[in-house]
Amino acid sequence: MRTEHKKNHRLRNGIIVLALACLVLTGCSSSPSNGGSAASTLVVAISADPPTLDVQTSTTNVTQQIGYNIYEGLFAPDANFKPSPMLVDTYHYDEATKTYTFKLRAGVPFQNGHILDSGDVVASLDRWMKLSTYAQLVAADIVSIKATGKLTVAMKLKQDSALILTALTFPNQQAAIYPASVVKAAGDQPIKSFIGTGPFKFDSQQVGVETTLSRFADYKPRTDAPSGMAGKRVADVDHLVFKSIPEASVRLDNVTTGAVQIADSLDSDLYSQITSSANVVPTVTKPYEWPTAIFNKSEPPFDDVKVRQAFLAALNMGQIMQGAFSSDKFYQLDSSIMAPQFKEWWSDAGSQYYNHPDPARAKQLLAESGYHNQPIVWLTTRDYPYMYTIAETAAQQLKAVGFNIKLDVVDFATIGTRRAVKTGWNIFSTALGDPDPGADAYFSDTAPGWWVDAHKDALVSKLNSTMDPTARKKVWDELQLYFWQQVPLIKFGDIFSLGAVSKTVSGYTPALFPVYWNVSVKK
């Protein structure tokens, strides 16, 4: 899950715009660096405050967006979302002993001066396996993680696992490496010392306003060419500032006036305003994620597969997505859980169930299920306008076949809190997007929605223990078909993210996981 939101007041945002404009007019020169020249600053407008900067524990998009500038893992995804070494120098998998051996890069400093060693990796990964939802997808396959030398770590498995490197690579709830001392101090609680090996270090945070990072002068980059989040990372600006600005129109205003340089997660109806600006260029990120309605399958009515199938049969996805977006530039209708941009994973298995609205069949399934107009609470949010619009449009279609839908509109942070409890709601809105289907959190029994299913578990296990890519794709086809037959949640379509970037910025590439190293700003 990649998105979170909190609402603040428009007045406060207006004050931010004026304050930032003053900074721009003064040339951002209050912090000299590089021999006395004016310090360079890249300001990014984000949609919400990060609830924490402990990236191992939070699925919040803004936590990751800030955090992976501070922290690094053993691997990072390249431009094709493939695992590429980051803190690892070399690695090897011994099929006979089911053991990965990771040799770490030498002389990599943390931002507190400590030099990375195997003890930091073992402590960090042990904690990650306990606290990360994504780690639970591989934790059962891991027998042990041990330091076998100052710079060598051995990970012994119960069985072959195609997902280990992906799990160590994925930026959401990333397997970030912290100093062992930070891990020990935190225990099972969120870390309080935000220390990593990344190109930027934590400076300060003003809740509701901004989080400020600065260049880590002693950062030790890789030497291989940049690719996606992998390869050489260079902090080309002295300061990296993330401004919390919940309203999309205000984020765009900030870029247009020059108060910030990059804004993401903009409403699609702002596209024409961006293209008409002389100072800003639009960005469209493909793929981004797919909006979903996740059912609470732990209690009625969605513990009954026929009710879930009726829900799907009632929906006209074209009408729903068209209502949520100003143009098909920003969405596509596709039954594949993995978007077409993930070519090796795209599948048409189960396509006969997707976007084939059949109200008569929906009514029949509801009658067979025994559902009788019980209220269904759908948690949704206006923090992401498309989530609310999708829920509102879908609710109208569902009411027409006999569902009694009650939209409960809250901020996204509240959804995050309430969905963790198995009572008080039946559906919640969110969006998903993972580069490997075996890493999708909704396959976990412990993820909100609680899809407990033995056949699903067997297919997931087979998918993640099959090492051959061709054989693995066949398993994925089978699993996706079962997904559409069982309907644990709804995929409405694929969506693309609109952003805006100042023409003063160079080196920035819109991506599923945007990066701000190797990015510079004209002074």
Residue pairs with C-beta under 8 A, 6 or more apart in sequence:
1 59
1 172
1 430
1 431
1 432
1 441
2 59
2 61
2 64
2 172
2 289
2 431
2 432
2 433
3 60
3 61
3 265
3 289
3 384
3 412
3 430
3 431
4 48
4 51
4 59
4 60
4 61
4 62
4 63
4 412
4 413
4 416
5 47
5 48
5 246
5 381
5 383
5 384
5 411
5 412
5 413
6 48
6 49
6 244
6 246
6 383
6 411
6 412
6 413
7 246
7 383
7 411
8 208
8 244
8 246
10 247
10 250
12 208
13 245
13 246
13 247
13 250
14 250
16 209
16 243
16 245
16 254
16 259
17 250
17 253
17 254
17 257
17 259
20 43
20 243
20 254
20 259
20 260
21 257
21 258
21 259
23 41
23 259
24 257
24 258
24 259
27 38
27 523
28 38
28 39
28 40
28 41
28 239
29 38
29 39
30 39
31 39
31 238
31 239
32 38
32 39
33 39
33 215
33 238
34 238
38 523
39 238
39 239
40 236
40 237
40 238
40 239
40 520
40 521
40 523
41 237
41 238
41 239
41 240
41 241
41 521
42 237
42 239
42 240
42 241
42 261
42 262
42 505
42 516
42 519
42 521
43 241
43 242
43 243
43 259
43 260
43 261
43 262
44 240
44 241
44 242
44 243
44 260
44 261
44 262
44 263
44 264
44 516
45 243
45 245
45 251
45 254
45 255
45 260
45 262
45 263
45 264
46 62
46 65
46 66
46 242
46 243
46 244
46 245
46 264
46 265
47 62
47 244
47 245
47 246
47 248
47 251
47 264
47 265
47 383
48 60
48 62
48 244
48 246
48 383
48 412
48 413
49 62
49 207
49 208
49 244
50 58
50 60
50 62
50 63
50 66
50 67
50 211
50 242
51 58
51 60
51 63
51 413
52 58
52 60
52 63
52 190
53 63
53 66
53 67
53 70
53 191
53 194
53 202
53 205
53 211
54 63
54 186
54 190
54 191
55 63
55 64
55 67
55 68
55 71
55 173
55 174
55 176
56 124
56 127
56 128
56 131
56 132
56 173
56 174
56 175
56 176
56 178
56 191
57 131
57 132
57 173
57 190
58 64
58 173
59 133
59 172
59 173
59 441
60 416
61 172
62 242
62 244
64 171
64 172
64 173
64 174
64 513
65 242
65 514
66 211
66 213
66 242
67 174
67 176
68 171
68 174
68 176
68 198
68 229
68 513
68 515
69 198
69 199
69 200
69 213
69 240
69 515
69 516
69 517
70 111
70 194
70 195
70 196
70 198
70 200
70 201
70 202
70 213
71 174
71 176
71 177
71 178
71 196
71 197
71 198
72 86
72 87
72 176
72 177
72 196
72 197
72 198
73 86
73 87
73 168
73 169
73 174
73 175
73 176
73 177
74 85
74 86
74 87
74 88
74 102
74 121
74 168
74 175
74 177
75 83
75 84
75 85
75 86
75 88
75 165
75 168
75 169
75 230
76 83
76 84
76 86
76 169
76 171
76 228
76 229
76 230
77 83
77 84
77 169
77 170
77 171
77 228
77 229
77 230
77 435
77 513
78 84
78 227
78 228
78 229
78 230
78 231
79 227
79 228
79 230
80 228
81 228
81 342
81 435
81 436
81 512
83 165
83 166
83 168
83 169
84 169
84 227
84 228
84 230
84 231
85 91
85 222
85 230
86 222
86 230
87 104
87 105
87 108
87 116
87 121
87 177
87 197
88 102
88 103
88 104
88 105
89 103
89 104
89 105
89 106
89 151
90 103
91 100
91 101
91 102
91 103
92 100
92 101
93 99
93 100
93 101
94 100
94 101
95 160
97 156
98 143
98 156
98 157
98 158
98 159
98 160
99 154
99 155
99 156
99 157
100 154
100 155
100 157
100 164
101 148
101 152
101 153
101 154
101 155
102 121
102 152
102 153
102 154
102 155
103 151
103 152
104 116
104 117
104 118
104 121
104 151
104 152
104 153
105 116
105 151
105 220
105 222
106 151
107 115
107 220
108 115
108 116
108 197
108 220
109 115
109 116
109 197
109 218
109 219
109 220
110 116
110 120
110 179
110 195
110 196
110 197
111 195
111 196
111 197
111 198
111 201
111 202
111 216
111 218
112 179
112 193
112 195
113 218
114 120
114 179
114 181
116 177
116 197
117 147
117 150
117 151
118 147
118 148
118 149
118 150
118 151
118 152
118 153
119 147
119 180
120 177
120 178
120 179
120 180
120 183
121 145
121 147
121 153
121 177
122 145
122 146
122 147
122 153
122 180
123 178
123 180
123 183
123 184
124 175
124 176
124 177
124 178
124 180
124 183
125 145
125 155
125 175
125 177
126 145
126 183
127 178
127 183
127 186
128 135
128 173
128 175
128 176
129 135
129 136
129 138
129 139
129 142
130 188
131 188
132 173
132 175
133 173
133 441
133 444
133 446
133 447
134 167
134 170
134 172
134 173
134 439
134 441
135 167
135 173
135 175
136 444
136 446
137 163
137 167
137 438
137 439
137 441
137 443
137 444
137 460
137 464
138 161
138 163
138 164
138 167
138 464
140 158
141 157
141 158
141 159
141 161
141 163
141 164
141 464
141 465
142 155
142 156
142 157
142 158
142 164
143 156
143 157
143 158
144 154
144 155
144 156
145 153
145 154
145 155
145 156
146 153
146 154
146 156
147 153
148 154
155 164
157 164
159 465
160 465
160 466
160 467
161 464
161 465
162 438
162 463
162 464
162 465
162 466
162 467
162 472
163 436
163 438
163 439
163 464
166 435
166 436
166 438
166 439
167 175
167 439
168 175
170 434
170 435
170 436
170 439
171 229
171 513
172 434
176 196
177 196
177 197
178 191
178 195
178 196
179 195
182 191
182 193
182 195
183 191
185 191
185 192
185 193
186 192
194 202
195 201
195 202
197 219
197 220
198 216
198 219
198 233
199 215
199 216
199 219
199 221
199 233
199 234
199 235
199 517
200 213
200 214
200 215
200 216
200 235
200 240
200 516
200 517
201 213
201 214
201 215
201 216
202 211
202 213
203 212
203 213
203 214
203 239
204 211
204 212
205 211
205 212
208 244
209 243
209 244
210 241
210 242
210 243
210 244
211 241
211 242
211 244
212 239
212 240
212 241
212 242
213 239
213 240
213 241
213 242
214 238
214 239
214 240
215 235
215 237
215 238
215 239
216 235
219 233
219 235
221 232
221 233
221 234
222 230
222 231
222 232
222 233
223 232
224 230
224 231
224 232
225 231
225 232
226 232
226 233
226 518
228 511
228 513
228 515
229 513
229 515
232 518
233 515
233 517
233 518
234 517
234 518
235 517
236 507
236 517
236 518
236 519
236 520
237 516
237 519
237 520
237 521
240 516
243 254
243 260
245 251
245 254
245 263
246 383
248 263
248 265
248 266
248 267
248 270
248 385
249 267
249 270
251 260
251 263
251 264
251 265
251 266
251 500
252 263
252 266
252 270
252 273
252 274
252 280
252 500
254 260
254 263
255 261
255 262
255 263
255 279
255 280
255 500
255 501
255 502
256 277
256 279
256 280
256 500
258 279
258 502
258 504
260 502
261 501
261 502
261 504
261 505
261 521
262 499
262 500
262 501
262 502
262 505
262 508
262 514
262 516
263 499
263 500
263 501
264 497
264 499
264 514
265 384
265 497
265 498
265 499
266 274
266 498
266 499
266 500
267 326
267 385
267 386
267 498
268 325
268 326
268 327
268 329
268 330
268 386
268 498
269 326
270 498
270 500
271 282
271 326
271 327
271 329
271 330
271 498
274 280
274 281
274 282
274 498
274 500
275 282
277 500
279 502
279 503
280 500
280 501
280 502
280 503
281 500
281 501
281 503
282 498
282 499
282 500
283 498
283 499
283 500
283 501
283 510
284 329
284 330
284 496
284 497
284 498
284 499
284 510
285 496
285 497
285 499
285 510
285 511
285 512
285 514
286 339
286 341
286 496
287 339
287 340
287 341
287 342
287 433
287 494
287 496
287 512
288 433
288 494
288 495
288 496
288 497
288 512
289 431
289 432
289 433
289 494
289 495
289 497
289 512
290 337
290 339
290 431
290 432
290 433
290 491
290 492
290 493
290 494
290 495
291 324
291 386
291 387
291 390
291 429
291 430
291 431
291 492
291 493
291 495
292 429
292 430
292 431
292 432
292 489
292 490
292 491
292 492
293 378
293 390
293 391
293 394
293 427
293 428
293 429
293 489
293 490
293 492
294 419
294 427
294 428
294 430
294 442
294 448
294 449
294 488
294 489
294 490
295 302
295 308
295 311
295 426
295 427
295 449
295 487
295 488
295 489
295 490
296 302
296 422
296 425
296 426
296 427
296 428
296 448
296 449
296 450
297 303
297 308
297 449
297 450
297 451
297 452
297 488
298 422
298 450
298 452
299 422
299 423
300 374
301 307
301 369
301 371
301 374
301 376
301 426
302 308
302 311
302 426
302 427
304 369
304 370
304 371
305 486
305 487
306 365
306 366
306 368
306 369
307 365
307 366
307 369
307 371
308 486
308 487
308 488
309 365
309 487
310 361
310 362
310 363
310 365
310 366
310 369
310 371
310 401
310 403
311 362
311 398
311 403
311 487
311 490
312 353
312 354
312 484
312 487
312 490
313 356
313 357
313 358
313 359
313 361
313 362
313 365
313 401
314 357
314 359
314 362
314 397
314 398
314 400
314 401
314 403
315 355
315 357
315 394
315 397
315 398
315 490
315 492
316 355
316 357
316 397
317 333
317 354
317 355
317 492
317 493
318 333
318 355
319 393
319 397
320 390
320 393
320 394
320 397
320 492
320 493
321 331
321 333
321 390
321 492
321 493
321 495
322 328
323 389
323 390
323 393
324 331
324 385
324 386
324 389
324 390
324 393
325 331
325 386
325 495
329 496
330 495
330 496
330 498
331 493
331 494
331 495
331 496
332 339
332 340
332 493
332 494
332 496
333 355
333 493
333 494
334 340
334 493
334 494
335 348
335 350
335 351
335 353
335 354
335 355
335 484
335 491
336 345
336 346
336 347
336 348
336 351
336 480
337 347
337 437
337 440
337 480
337 483
337 491
338 345
338 346
338 347
338 437
339 346
339 433
339 494
340 346
340 494
342 435
344 469
344 473
345 436
345 437
345 473
345 476
347 473
347 476
347 477
347 480
349 477
349 478
349 480
349 481
349 484
350 480
350 481
350 482
350 483
350 484
350 485
351 484
353 484
353 485
353 487
354 484
354 491
357 397
359 400
359 401
362 401
362 402
363 401
363 402
366 401
366 402
366 403
371 402
371 403
373 402
373 404
374 404
375 404
375 406
376 403
376 404
376 405
376 406
376 426
376 427
377 406
377 408
377 424
377 425
377 426
377 427
378 391
378 395
378 405
378 406
378 407
378 408
378 425
378 426
378 427
378 428
378 429
379 408
379 410
379 414
379 415
379 418
379 419
379 425
379 427
379 428
379 429
380 387
380 388
380 390
380 391
380 392
380 407
380 408
380 409
380 410
380 415
380 428
380 429
381 387
381 388
381 409
381 410
381 411
381 412
381 414
381 415
381 429
382 388
382 409
383 411
383 412
384 412
384 429
384 431
386 495
387 429
387 430
387 431
388 409
388 429
390 429
390 492
391 407
391 429
392 407
394 492
395 403
395 405
395 407
398 405
399 405
408 425
410 418
415 428
415 429
415 430
418 424
418 425
418 428
419 425
419 428
419 448
419 449
420 448
422 450
428 448
431 495
432 440
432 441
432 442
433 512
434 440
434 441
435 512
437 463
437 476
437 479
437 480
438 460
438 463
438 464
441 447
442 449
442 451
442 488
442 489
443 451
443 456
443 460
445 451
445 452
445 457
449 488
449 489
451 486
451 488
451 489
453 486
453 488
455 482
456 479
456 482
456 486
456 488
459 475
459 478
459 479
459 482
460 479
462 475
463 472
463 475
463 476
463 479
466 472
466 475
497 510
499 510
501 508
501 510
502 521
504 521
504 522
505 519
505 520
505 521
505 522
506 519
506 520
506 521
506 522
507 518
507 519
507 520
508 514
508 516
508 519
509 515
